[in-house]
Amino acid sequence: MPRAHLTLNPAFTVGPVRRRLFGGFVEHLGRHIYDGIHEPGHPTAGPDGFRRDVVELVKELGVSTVRYPGGNFVSGYNWEDGVGPVAERPSRLDLAWHSTETNQVGLHEFQHWLDLVGSELMLAVNLGTRGPKEAVELLEYTNLPAGTARAAQRAANGREEPFRIAMWCLGNEMDGPWQLGHRDATDYGKLAAMTAKAMRQVDRELELVACGSSGRGMPTFGEWERVVLTHAYDDVDYISCHAYYQEHDGDLASFLASGVDMDAYIESVVATVDHVRTVKRSAKRVDLAFDEWNIWYMSRWQEQARTFSIDEWPVAPRLLEDRYTVADAVVLGGLLISLLNHADRVTSANLAQLVNVIAPIMTEPGGPAWRQTTFFPFSVTSRTARGDALRVLVDADETPTATFGSVPVVAAAATCAGPAISVFLQNRHLTEATTVTIDLRAFQPTGAVSAQGIWDTDVRAANDLRDPHRVGLRNNDTARLSDGLLTVELPPVSWTALTIPQATPSGES
Ligand code: AHR
């Protein structure tokens, strides 16, 4: 049986776990908004048209910041189309997703929905087909208390108080040839700097995210970040990262080790950012906003995109509705482990996306809403990863992968907040349970350990409309604590979260 030995010490920390690490993403795409979060006439919908069953699931998932309104969609979006009397709003072509956008939900409605779910708005501006002028007008509309036509327009549209949006994305995936208004790094870097400067002339307190690469596999990866930051370093607070993973050709072993790729991605972007900082002799630190990450079977979407015709521009079509398995959830748990282990530099992240579109939550029009398998590792980690991320010393057997070579059979992250220690574990072995020993002697752990996670004899099992509760969280009753050493047996292809209370929080007498 494979083995792993972990050592934790409260003095060895990575950094604070910010709530913004558990952000989500809502794009005007497919059935995300319409027939997803917003379905007037649904039995659970309020007078505002928002489904309350979905609101409850989003609250349970525990997303902090929510990025909106895109994604690729934002690069063709006129924010003005989504404000004012709903009946007078125009329908427009959504070129990114070959759909019709009815604009029945816009900024005000979305902020109202965020108030229902208790999350913060992270707004993206269109730097594809528009520029600094429109970004500043939007900011004036959202954040200026009063005294100008835009602020008065907001008040006339029902919102006297400003939205006071703190976090803004300066466009989306501008390195991608598929993006409306795609630019090279020099042009985008100058545009991002110019837009950021103009926005800060309205509101100095903003937190601004420049677009990094849309993936580590992009031909311009690395150089894109360097050039963009050479122009925009002083003007922005974050550079973004995007990563989507999928199983290729049945290679589950490599897929399970996707966190290895995410680790390398983060570490190379940090190196590039810090290189620019060194060259600029800057005292300022730019952090990473991993503002799109998930499992996405992108090849299925590429097939679908080939069938689009000029005669059909559907409203809220079924797009990117991936059905996630137990294996997908275990990979997602591994990606969360990677984010936690880099909590010092990845200070904001957004699971892409939230409802129906590559989502942890699915809905059926007129019917139920349910949790996909990937819901579980996210909700548990968001709820229990608190305080400081700890540096975990991992001494583990290895398991082979075709893509990454030999990798540790167990991936691990840990956090500590006062009396509660949480440990997150992924067993990457395809067929064997792994015994994990965790040295907690630097703490004062009590025996009341809870261990829950996700695994199944059928790693392809999933939840769907016919069987929405097929997969759920399970308790692992193998955890034993003796003399400060905790042992637990992890089933093959599994993700587990341990919560270990301390008698007296370490550091307190
Ligand atoms: O999340 C789906 C799409 O993936 C987003 O619109 C885009 O930013 C990325 O390519």
Boltz pocket constraint, residues with backbone or C-beta under 6 A from the ligand:
constraints:
  - pocket:
      binder: B
      contacts: [[A, 27], [A, 70], [A, 71], [A, 72], [A, 73], [A, 172], [A, 173], [A, 214], [A, 292], [A, 352], [A, 353]]
      max_distance: 6.0
